[in-house]
């Protein structure tokens, strides 16, 4: 979720404190040649706008883009072939049986994703789709949308390669007095004049809150309805992280679901406004003079290499501040991690660490900035810590483990997970386990064999439930049956394995706190668990959920969840996908292609021959959640964490001052966590912390960390930045170990990276 800013919201940022809403004008230019072909009109408008401003992403009226999409002829045979090619990949989805029949407390209805796929194929065979767009839209909304899974997605080519739907206004959800239920207002109206901005009562004639919830629930990537609802609104953290002003306006998975030609907002003061919806045109439309030309250019079974991944994606430049945030005490070069000391009476002992993700341009710098900040906070007399996980969509798995252990170095994290045993997964496990038999990964010169040894397909890799090695193939891979589905045994990362941690060719390139030279006798716990609180907006997903479960379940750290639907129920803070591993289709295809030549049985050959490049070439992104996270209370019943409801202890409503100043959010969190303030729902209770008491023998945290404590009086993070700058690389597990091929990079990221696919 990191790595780019949206240019349209960036324009908003320039007027963030003073701009009023502007009159609506369409951006659809007149075609240079008269035509009735909607795609030709789009093509002409795109060309005109590009000529006028080459760096901008052109937009056209949503209705025109919709007409263009509906003019694409159906490639029936190719569509059936595409549907068939999806099944081997979808079969790797680890929790498919639980999606069909979720536990009673799970908030979304169950659905049979394989049955939905069969239904799409049956309708293709029965000629029930009028065009390619109708087919792809139903594939997207019935097979993948109901999954509410940030790791489970398939973005079909015609649907996603060219257009993204947008609205011309953003919304906020705030309590007007801090106590009453939240109401909805137009963000731009509030910026122009907070006193006169009226409440939005209806959207397209439907109760506003109901409309927003129904819209996002069609394809929200969070497993919690309140988290999905929050994503529709402007929030400081969301804007800082991605530049989005809320999914009502732009972004999210609903950016590929048509929202109509216009949006009508009806206000409490009796007025209403109708705004034309738009479509961003993110692909090169040269020569697209018809729906048939669209299909020929963008629905290529051999793949398309010239498509932008998102409308107006621009790499974010290194910044001294997080956009819209106060000046930090310390910050990573990419602004992913930043630390603050709260100011004002009653907040003198409160520190805030904001983590917008667990992925970073430099893994070592990320770790060092956390180390430096903890040391400086303790040295400055800060005894209380707010961990701000707002809008954290995940990142590198072991970065999340390290963060937890920096706060609680003596608590060994659970990290239980399991894989679904498909025939292809089992074939790979058998082949790899046989292939690496007898090798020593620390001395073997064959890098390919070492990578295989350090693989989840090797029974010798990973640890069991009691942190012991698996001694036999069956110990790890003998099937465990839950929901009539075969799974592996539970497994954990072995963080004493230097090839996984400190090695900068195969591993993360850092030592994980709690192990080796950063063991608990060296690194001291900096804060009492009762003096830490986690701040959520519901988005916390992927690696963020792993770190959160360690903090909440094992250390007893309490949490605050912001926002939510307009009611007085407790809500989940960890609302995002809780899976433990995500693989792109291209990763699975790569494994199948790599191991097929080593297949010894016909069953293995058959299992590994099912995968093709077709769904990879005919999508802009495709992934499955392949490993379930299992919480300690579910070791016996096997329910994946994805389906376990975990409400935060405290719920707070957003207020207008919080929309304008993130410090107001932090101070409100500090009030309820540390100063006996009241939550809107629930409350923080003293004495729930489970971790040991902090040890400040060395100041807390890593020795040598913090301002003035490193070599030459520098911070650890400053030293790392200088070293990496000299080497021209980042310690991203790939840099210092030498240059890698694109395939090696993808293989490495498949192992270590766990984040939402937005």
C-alpha positions in Angstrom: 0.0 0.0 0.0 3.1 2.2 0.0 5.2 3.5 -2.8 3.1 5.9 -4.7 0.9 9.0 -4.4 -2.2 9.8 -6.4 -1.9 13.0 -8.3 -5.5 14.1 -8.0 -5.3 13.9 -4.2 -1.9 15.6 -4.3 -3.6 18.6 -5.9 -6.1 18.5 -3.0 -3.2 18.5 -0.6 -2.0 21.8 -1.9 -5.2 23.4 -0.8 -5.8 21.2 2.2 -6.5 23.8 4.7 -8.3 26.4 2.7 -9.9 25.2 -0.5 -13.6 25.3 -1.3 -15.4 22.9 -3.6 -15.0 23.9 -7.3 -17.8 23.8 -9.9 -17.9 20.5 -11.7 -16.8 20.3 -15.3 -16.4 17.2 -17.5 -13.0 16.4 -18.9 -14.2 14.5 -21.9 -12.8 16.2 -25.0 -14.6 16.3 -28.3 -13.3 13.7 -30.8 -11.2 15.0 -33.7 -13.2 12.7 -36.0 -17.0 12.3 -35.7 -17.7 8.8 -34.5 -20.4 6.8 -32.6 -17.8 4.4 -31.2 -17.4 5.2 -27.4 -13.9 3.7 -27.3 -12.9 6.0 -30.2 -14.2 9.0 -28.3 -12.2 7.9 -25.2 -9.1 7.4 -27.3 -9.4 10.8 -28.9 -10.0 12.5 -25.5 -7.1 10.6 -24.0 -4.8 11.8 -26.8 -5.9 15.4 -26.5 -5.3 15.5 -22.7 -2.0 13.8 -23.0 -0.8 16.3 -25.6 -1.8 19.1 -23.2 -0.3 17.6 -20.1 1.8 14.5 -20.7 2.4 13.8 -17.0 -1.3 13.8 -16.0 -3.7 10.9 -16.1 -6.6 11.8 -18.4 -10.2 11.4 -17.3 -13.4 11.0 -19.1 -17.0 10.8 -18.1 -17.7 7.5 -16.3 -20.8 6.9 -18.5 -18.6 7.2 -21.7 -16.0 4.7 -20.3 -18.9 2.4 -19.3 -20.2 2.5 -22.9 -16.7 1.7 -24.2 -16.4 -1.3 -21.9 -19.8 -2.6 -23.0 -18.8 -2.4 -26.6 -16.0 -5.0 -26.1 -17.1 -8.2 -27.9 -17.1 -11.4 -25.8 -14.2 -13.7 -26.6 -16.2 -16.8 -25.5 -13.7 -19.5 -26.1 -10.9 -17.5 -24.6 -13.1 -16.6 -21.6 -13.9 -20.3 -20.9 -10.2 -21.1 -21.2 -9.4 -18.3 -18.8 -11.9 -19.5 -16.2 -10.5 -23.0 -16.4 -7.0 -21.7 -16.0 -7.9 -20.0 -12.7 -8.9 -23.1 -10.8 -5.4 -24.6 -10.1 -4.3 -21.3 -8.6 -7.5 -20.7 -6.7 -7.2 -24.2 -5.2 -4.2 -22.9 -3.2 -6.5 -20.4 -1.3 -5.9 -21.8 2.2 -9.3 -20.9 3.8 -11.6 -21.7 0.9 -13.6 -24.1 3.0 -14.1 -21.5 5.7 -15.2 -19.0 3.1 -18.0 -21.4 2.2 -19.0 -22.0 5.8 -17.6 -19.4 8.2 -18.0 -19.5 12.0 -21.2 -18.0 13.3 -19.6 -14.8 14.6 -17.9 -13.9 11.3 -19.7 -10.8 10.0 -20.0 -11.6 6.3 -22.0 -14.4 4.7 -20.3 -17.5 3.4 -20.0 -18.2 -0.3 -18.7 -21.1 -2.4 -15.9 -19.5 -4.5 -15.5 -22.7 -6.6 -19.3 -22.8 -7.1 -19.2 -19.1 -8.2 -16.5 -19.9 -10.7 -18.5 -22.8 -12.0 -21.5 -20.5 -12.4 -19.5 -18.0 -14.4 -18.4 -20.8 -16.7 -21.9 -22.2 -17.1 -23.2 -18.7 -18.1 -20.4 -18.4 -20.7 -21.4 -21.7 -22.1 -25.0 -20.7 -22.2 -24.3 -17.4 -24.0 -25.6 -15.3 -21.1 -23.0 -12.6 -21.3 -23.6 -9.8 -23.8 -20.0 -8.7 -23.9 -16.5 -9.3 -22.4 -17.1 -6.6 -19.8 -20.2 -8.3 -18.4 -18.3 -11.6 -18.1 -15.3 -10.1 -16.4 -17.3 -7.9 -14.0 -19.3 -10.9 -12.8 -16.1 -13.0 -12.4 -14.6 -10.2 -10.3 -17.7 -9.5 -8.2 -18.9 -13.0 -7.5 -15.7 -15.1 -7.2 -13.3 -12.6 -5.6 -15.3 -9.7 -4.1 -17.3 -11.7 -1.5 -14.0 -13.1 -0.1 -13.2 -9.8 1.7 -9.6 -10.9 1.6 -6.7 -8.6 0.9 -4.6 -11.5 -0.3 -7.2 -13.1 -2.6 -7.7 -11.2 -5.9 -7.8 -11.5 -9.6 -7.9 -8.3 -11.6 -9.2 -9.3 -15.2 -7.6 -7.4 -18.1 -10.5 -5.7 -19.8 -11.9 -4.6 -16.4 -8.8 -3.2 -14.8 -6.1 -2.3 -17.4 -7.6 0.9 -18.7 -10.2 2.5 -16.4 -10.5 3.3 -12.7 -13.8 4.8 -11.5 -13.7 8.1 -9.5 -16.0 10.6 -7.8 -15.3 14.3 -7.6 -15.9 14.6 -3.9 -14.5 13.0 -0.8 -16.3 12.3 2.5 -15.5 12.3 6.2 -17.2 10.6 9.1 -17.1 12.6 12.3 -18.9 13.1 15.7 -19.8 16.7 15.8 -19.4 16.9 19.6 -17.1 14.0 20.2 -19.9 12.0 21.9 -22.8 11.7 19.4 -22.9 9.1 16.7 -20.7 10.0 13.6 -22.3 11.9 10.7 -21.1 12.2 7.1 -20.0 15.4 5.5 -18.3 16.4 2.3 -14.6 16.8 3.0 -14.2 19.8 0.6 -17.2 21.5 2.2 -15.6 21.1 5.6 -12.3 22.6 4.4 -14.1 25.6 2.9 -16.3 26.3 5.9 -16.7 23.8 8.8 -19.5 25.8 10.3 -21.8 25.7 7.3 -20.9 22.2 6.0 -24.2 20.3 6.1 -24.6 16.6 6.9 -25.0 14.2 3.9 -28.2 12.4 4.6 -28.8 10.5 1.3 -26.5 9.3 -1.5 -28.4 8.5 -4.7 -31.6 8.5 -2.7 -30.4 6.0 -0.1 -29.4 6.6 3.5 -25.8 7.7 3.3 -24.3 5.3 5.8 -26.3 2.4 4.3 -25.2 3.3 0.8 -21.5 3.5 1.7 -21.5 0.2 3.6 -23.3 -1.6 0.7 -20.9 -0.1 -1.8 -17.7 -1.1 -0.1 -19.0 -4.5 1.0 -19.2 -5.5 -2.7 -15.4 -5.8 -2.8 -13.8 -4.4 0.3 -10.5 -6.2 1.0 -10.9 -6.1 4.8 -12.6 -9.0 6.7 -14.4 -6.5 9.0 -17.4 -4.3 7.9 -16.3 -1.4 10.1 -12.8 -1.4 8.7 -14.3 -1.5 5.1 -16.7 1.4 6.1 -13.8 3.5 7.4 -11.9 3.1 4.1 -14.6 5.1 2.3 -13.5 8.3 4.1 -10.7 10.7 4.1 -8.2 10.1 6.9 -4.8 11.6 7.6 -3.0 8.3 7.7 -4.6 7.0 4.5 -3.6 10.2 2.7 -0.1 10.1 4.1 0.3 6.4 3.1 -1.2 6.4 -0.4 -2.5 9.8 -1.3 -6.1 8.4 -1.4 -8.8 10.7 -0.1 -11.0 7.7 0.7 -12.5 4.9 -1.5 -15.7 6.8 -2.0 -13.6 9.2 -4.2 -11.0 6.9 -5.5 -9.0 3.7 -5.0 -9.7 0.4 -3.3 -11.1 -2.6 -5.1 -14.3 -0.8 -5.8 -12.4 1.3 -8.3 -13.2 -1.4 -10.8 -16.9 -1.6 -10.0 -19.0 1.0 -12.0 -20.9 3.4 -9.7 -23.2 5.0 -12.3 -23.0 8.1 -14.4 -23.5 10.5 -11.6 -23.7 10.8 -7.8 -26.4 12.8 -6.1 -25.7 14.0 -2.5 -28.7 15.2 -0.5 -28.0 17.3 2.6 -29.7 17.8 5.9 -30.2 21.5 5.0 -32.5 20.5 2.2 -30.1 21.1 -0.7 -28.7 18.5 -3.1 -25.9 18.4 -5.7 -25.4 16.0 -8.6 -21.9 15.4 -9.7 -20.7 13.6 -12.8 -18.6 10.5 -12.0 -15.4 10.0 -13.9 -13.1 7.3 -15.1 -9.3 7.7 -15.0 -7.7 6.4 -18.2 -4.4 4.9 -17.2 -3.5 3.0 -20.4 -2.2 4.1 -23.8 -5.4 4.3 -25.9 -3.6 4.9 -29.2 -5.4 3.1 -32.0 -8.4 2.0 -29.8 -11.1 3.0 -32.2 -13.7 0.3 -31.2 -14.5 -2.3 -28.6 -12.9 -4.9 -30.8 -9.7 -2.9 -30.9 -9.9 -2.6 -27.1 -10.1 -6.4 -26.8 -7.2 -6.9 -29.3 -4.9 -4.5 -27.4 -5.7 -5.2 -23.8 -7.0 -8.8 -23.7 -3.9 -10.5 -25.0 -3.2 -14.1 -23.8 0.5 -13.4 -24.3 0.4 -10.5 -21.8 0.6 -6.7 -22.1 3.7 -4.9 -21.0 2.7 -1.2 -21.4 0.0 -0.8 -18.8 0.4 1.4 -15.8 -0.3 -0.4 -12.5 -2.5 2.5 -11.1 -3.8 5.8 -12.3 -1.1 8.4 -12.0 1.3 6.4 -9.8 4.4 8.4 -9.0 7.2 7.3 -6.7 7.2 9.2 -3.5 10.3 11.2 -2.9 12.1 10.9 0.5 10.6 13.3 2.9 11.6 14.9 6.2 8.0 14.7 7.4 5.1 12.4 6.8 2.6 14.4 4.7 0.1 16.2 7.1 2.0 15.0 10.2 4.0 17.2 12.7 7.8 17.3 12.6 9.1 14.0 13.9 11.9 13.2 16.3 13.2 10.7 13.8 11.9 9.2 10.5 13.0 6.7 7.9 14.1 8.0 4.5 10.9 6.8 2.9 8.7 8.2 5.8 7.3 4.7 6.6 8.3 4.9 10.3 8.3 8.1 12.3 8.5 8.9 16.0 7.1 11.8 18.0 7.0 13.2 21.5 3.6 14.6 22.4 3.5 18.2 23.6 1.2 19.9 26.2 0.2 19.4 29.8 -0.6 15.8 30.6 1.3 14.4 27.7 4.9 15.1 28.8 5.7 11.4 29.2 4.0 10.1 26.0 5.8 9.0 22.8 4.2 8.0 19.6 5.7 5.7 16.9 3.7 5.7 13.6 4.2 2.7 11.3 2.4 3.2 8.0 3.7 -0.2 6.8 6.2 -2.9 7.5 7.8 -2.6 4.1 10.5 -0.1 3.5 13.2 0.9 1.1 15.7 -0.3 3.6 15.0 -3.1 6.1 18.1 -2.2 8.2 17.1 1.5 8.4 13.6 0.6 9.4 14.9 -1.5 12.2 17.5 1.1 13.3 15.0 3.9 13.3 12.8 2.0 15.7 15.8 1.2 17.8 16.9 4.8 17.9 13.5 6.1 18.7 12.9 3.7 21.6 16.3 4.6 23.0 15.7 8.3 22.7 12.2 8.1 24.1 13.4 6.3 27.2 16.3 8.7 27.6 13.9 11.6 27.4 11.8 10.2 30.3 8.9 8.9 28.1 7.3 6.0 29.9 4.2 5.7 27.8 4.0 4.7 24.1 1.3 4.9 21.5 1.8 2.4 18.6 0.0 3.9 15.6 -0.9 1.2 13.2 -3.4 3.3 11.2 -3.5 2.3 7.5 -0.8 -0.3 8.0 -1.3 -2.8 5.2 1.6 -5.0 6.1 5.1 -5.6 4.6 8.0 -7.8 5.5 7.0 -10.5 7.9 10.1 -10.6 10.0 10.1 -6.8 10.2 6.9 -7.2 12.2 8.4 -9.9 14.3 11.4 -7.7 15.0 9.2 -4.7 16.0 7.4 -6.9 18.6 10.6 -8.2 20.0 12.1 -4.7 20.3 9.2 -3.9 22.7 9.2 -7.3 24.4 12.6 -8.9 23.8 11.9 -11.8 26.2 8.5 -12.9 24.9 8.9 -15.6 22.2 6.2 -14.9 19.6 3.8 -17.7 18.6 3.6 -17.2 14.9 1.6 -20.5 14.2 0.7 -21.1 10.6 -0.3 -23.9 8.2 -0.7 -24.5 4.5 -3.5 -26.1 2.6 -2.3 -29.4 1.0 -3.3 -29.4 -2.6 -1.9 -32.1 -4.9 0.5 -29.6 -6.4 1.7 -28.3 -3.0 2.3 -31.9 -1.9 4.2 -32.7 -5.1 6.5 -29.7 -4.5 7.0 -30.6 -0.9 8.0 -34.2 -1.9 10.3 -33.0 -4.7 12.1 -30.4 -2.7 12.5 -32.5 0.5 14.1 -35.2 -1.6 16.2 -32.8 -3.6 17.9 -31.2 -0.6 18.5 -34.4 1.3 21.9 -34.5 2.8 23.1 -31.0 1.9 24.5 -28.5 4.3 22.9 -25.2 3.4 25.7 -23.2 5.2 28.5 -24.7 3.1 26.9 -25.8 -0.2 28.0 -23.6 -3.1 24.8 -24.3 -5.1 22.6 -21.2 -4.5 19.6 -22.9 -6.0 19.8 -25.8 -3.6 20.3 -23.5 -0.7 17.2 -21.6 -1.6 15.3 -24.9 -1.8 16.6 -26.0 1.5 15.5 -22.7 3.0 12.0 -23.3 1.7 8.6 -24.1 3.3 8.5 -27.1 0.9 11.5 -28.7 2.8 10.4 -30.6 5.9 13.7 -29.8 7.5 12.9 -26.0 7.4 10.6 -24.3 9.9 10.0 -25.3 13.5 7.0 -27.2 15.1 4.6 -26.0 17.7 7.2 -26.4 20.5 10.0 -24.7 18.5 11.7 -28.0 17.6 12.8 -29.1 14.0 10.5 -31.4 12.1 12.4 -34.8 12.0 10.5 -36.4 9.2 8.5 -35.6 6.1 5.3 -36.8 7.8 6.0 -34.8 10.9 5.4 -31.6 8.9 3.3 -32.7 6.0 1.1 -35.6 7.2 -2.5 -34.2 6.6 -4.4 -32.6 9.4 -8.1 -32.4 8.5 -10.3 -29.4 9.2 -13.5 -28.5 7.4 -12.9 -31.6 5.2 -9.7 -30.0 4.0 -6.2 -31.3 4.4 -3.6 -29.0 6.0 0.0 -29.3 7.0 1.1 -29.4 10.6 1.4 -26.0 12.4 4.8 -24.4 11.8 6.8 -21.4 13.0 9.8 -19.4 11.6 13.2 -20.5 12.8 14.8 -17.2 13.7 18.0 -18.8 14.9 18.7 -19.7 11.3 21.1 -17.1 10.1 20.3 -17.9 6.4 16.8 -16.6 7.2 17.9 -13.6 9.2 21.3 -12.0 9.0 22.3 -13.5 5.6 21.9 -10.7 3.0 21.6 -13.1 0.0 18.9 -15.5 1.2 17.6 -13.8 4.2 16.5 -10.4 5.6 19.9 -9.0 6.1 19.3 -8.1 9.7 19.5 -9.8 13.1 16.0 -10.2 14.6 15.7 -8.7 18.0 15.5 -11.4 20.7 18.1 -13.6 19.0 21.8 -13.8 18.6 23.6 -10.6 19.7 20.2 -8.9 20.3 19.1 -11.5 22.8 17.0 -10.5 25.9 20.1 -10.3 28.1 21.4 -7.5 25.9 18.2 -5.7 24.7 16.1 -4.6 27.6 12.3 -4.1 27.6 11.7 -0.3 27.3 8.0 0.0 28.3 5.6 -1.7 30.6 2.8 -3.4 28.7 0.2 -1.4 30.6 1.9 1.8 29.4 1.5 0.9 25.7 -1.6 1.2 23.6 -2.2 0.4 20.0 -4.1 2.8 17.7 -6.1 1.4 14.8 -8.4 2.6 12.0 -9.3 -1.0 11.1 -7.0 -1.3 8.1 -4.3 -3.2 9.9 -3.6 -6.2 7.7 -1.1 -8.9 6.7 2.2 -8.4 8.7 0.4 -5.7 10.8 -2.0 -8.4 12.0 0.9 -10.7 13.0 2.7 -8.0 15.0 -0.7 -7.0 16.5 -1.6 -10.5 17.7 1.8 -10.8 19.4 1.3 -7.5 21.2 -2.3 -8.0 22.1 -2.5 -11.7 22.9 1.0 -12.4 24.3 1.9 -9.1 25.9 -1.6 -8.0 26.9 -1.3 -4.6 25.2 -4.7 -3.0 24.8 -6.0 -1.2 21.8 -8.2 1.6 20.5 -10.2 1.4 17.3 -11.2 4.6 15.5 -14.4 5.3 13.5 -16.7 2.6 12.3 -20.3 2.5 11.3 -22.7 4.8 13.2 -23.6 2.6 16.2 -22.4 2.1 19.7 -20.9 -1.3 19.4 -17.3 -2.3 20.0 -15.4 -2.8 16.8 -12.3 -4.6 15.6 -9.0 -2.7 15.3 -7.4 -5.5 13.3 -9.9 -5.5 10.5 -7.6 -6.4 7.6 -6.7 -9.8 6.2 -5.0 -12.0 8.8 -3.4 -14.6 6.4 0.2 -15.5 7.1 1.5 -15.8 3.5 0.4 -14.5 0.1 1.6 -15.7 -3.2 1.2 -14.1 -6.6 0.1 -16.5 -9.4 3.5 -15.9 -11.0 5.2 -17.3 -7.9 3.1 -20.5 -8.0 3.7 -20.8 -11.7 7.4 -20.3 -11.2 7.5 -23.1 -8.6 5.6 -25.5 -10.8 7.9 -24.8 -13.7 11.0 -25.2 -11.6 10.1 -28.5 -10.0 8.3 -30.2 -12.9 11.6 -31.5 -14.3 12.3 -33.2 -11.0 9.0 -35.0 -10.8 9.4 -38.7 -10.3 5.8 -39.9 -10.5 3.0 -39.4 -13.0 0.9 -37.9 -10.2 3.5 -35.3 -9.5 3.9 -34.5 -13.2 0.1 -34.2 -13.6 -0.2 -31.9 -10.5 2.6 -29.6 -11.7 1.4 -29.4 -15.3 -1.9 -27.8 -14.5 -0.5 -24.2 -14.2 -0.3 -21.9 -17.2 0.7 -18.3 -17.8 -2.8 -17.5 -19.2 -4.4 -16.0 -16.0 -1.1 -14.1 -15.3 -1.1 -12.6 -18.8 -4.8 -11.8 -18.7 -4.7 -9.9 -15.4 -3.2 -6.8 -13.9 -2.7 -8.6 -10.6 -3.6 -12.1 -9.2 -2.9 -13.6 -5.8 -4.0 -16.1 -3.2 -3.6 -16.4 0.5 -1.7 -19.7 0.8 -1.0 -19.9 4.6 -3.4 -19.5 7.5 -2.4 -17.8 10.7 -3.7 -19.8 13.7 -4.0 -18.1 17.0 -3.1 -20.0 20.2 -6.8 -20.3 21.2 -7.5 -22.0 17.9 -4.7 -24.6 17.8 -7.2 -27.4 18.5 -10.3 -26.2 16.5 -8.2 -25.0 13.5 -10.2 -21.9 12.8 -8.0 -19.4 10.9 -7.4 -16.0 12.4 -9.1 -14.5 9.4 -12.5 -15.7 10.9 -11.8 -14.8 14.5 -13.5 -11.6 15.7 -11.3 -9.6 18.0 -12.8 -6.4 19.3 -10.6 -3.6 20.6 -11.1 -2.6 24.2 -11.9 1.0 23.3 -13.7 2.7 20.4 -13.3 6.4 19.6 -15.2 8.4 17.0 -13.4 10.8 14.7 -13.9 14.5 15.3 -13.2 17.5 13.1 -10.0 18.4 14.8 -8.7 14.8 14.2 -9.3 15.2 10.5 -7.2 18.3 10.4 -4.5 17.3 12.9 -3.2 13.8 13.6 -1.8 15.0 16.9 -5.4 15.4 18.1 -5.9 11.6 17.5 -2.9 10.8 19.5 -3.8 13.1 22.4 -7.3 11.6 22.5 -5.8 8.1 22.5 -3.4 9.2 25.3 -6.3 10.6 27.3 -8.3 7.3 27.3 -5.2 5.0 27.6 -3.2 6.9 30.2 -5.2 9.8 31.7 -8.4 8.0 32.7 -10.4 9.5 29.9 -13.6 7.9 28.6 -14.0 6.0 25.4 -17.1 6.4 23.2 -17.6 2.7 23.6 -15.7 0.3 26.0 -12.6 1.4 28.0 -9.0 0.7 28.7 -8.5 -1.2 32.0 -5.4 -1.1 34.1 -3.4 -4.2 34.9 -4.1 -6.3 31.8 -0.5 -6.3 30.6 1.1 -9.8 30.6 4.7 -9.0 29.8 7.5 -8.6 32.3 8.3 -5.2 33.7 10.7 -3.0 31.8 14.5 -3.1 32.5 16.2 0.1 32.1 19.7 -1.0 33.0 21.0 0.2 29.6 18.4 2.8 29.1 16.0 0.4 27.5 16.2 -1.0 24.0 19.3 -1.8 22.0 22.7 -0.7 23.4 24.3 2.0 21.3 21.0 3.1 19.8 19.7 6.7 20.0 21.1 10.1 19.3 24.7 10.5 20.3 25.2 6.9 21.2 26.4 5.3 18.0 29.8 5.4 16.3 31.1 8.9 16.1 28.1 10.1 18.1 25.7 9.2 15.3 22.4 7.4 15.5 22.4 3.8 14.3 20.0 4.7 11.5 22.4 7.5 10.3 25.3 5.1 10.2 23.2 2.6 8.1 22.1 5.3 5.7 25.7 6.3 5.1 26.8 2.7 4.6 24.1 1.9 2.2 24.6 5.2 0.3 28.3 4.3 -0.2 27.4 0.9 -1.4 24.7 2.1 -3.7 22.2 -0.5 -2.3 19.7 -1.0 0.4 19.7 -3.9 2.8 16.6 -5.3 1.4 17.7 -8.9 1.6 18.8 -8.5 -2.0 21.3 -5.6 -2.1 24.5 -6.4 -0.2 24.5 -10.1 -1.4 25.0 -9.0 -5.0 22.7 -8.2 -7.9 19.7 -10.4 -8.4 17.7 -11.3 -11.4 14.0 -10.3 -11.5 13.1 -13.9 -10.8 15.3 -14.0 -7.7 13.8 -10.8 -6.5 10.3 -12.2 -6.9 11.2 -15.4 -5.2 12.7 -13.6 -2.3 9.7 -11.3 -1.9 7.3 -14.2 -2.1 9.0 -15.6 1.1 9.3 -12.5 3.1 6.7 -10.0 2.0 3.2 -10.1 3.3 0.9 -7.2 2.5 -2.5 -6.3 1.1 -3.0 -6.2 -2.6 -5.2 -3.1 -2.9 
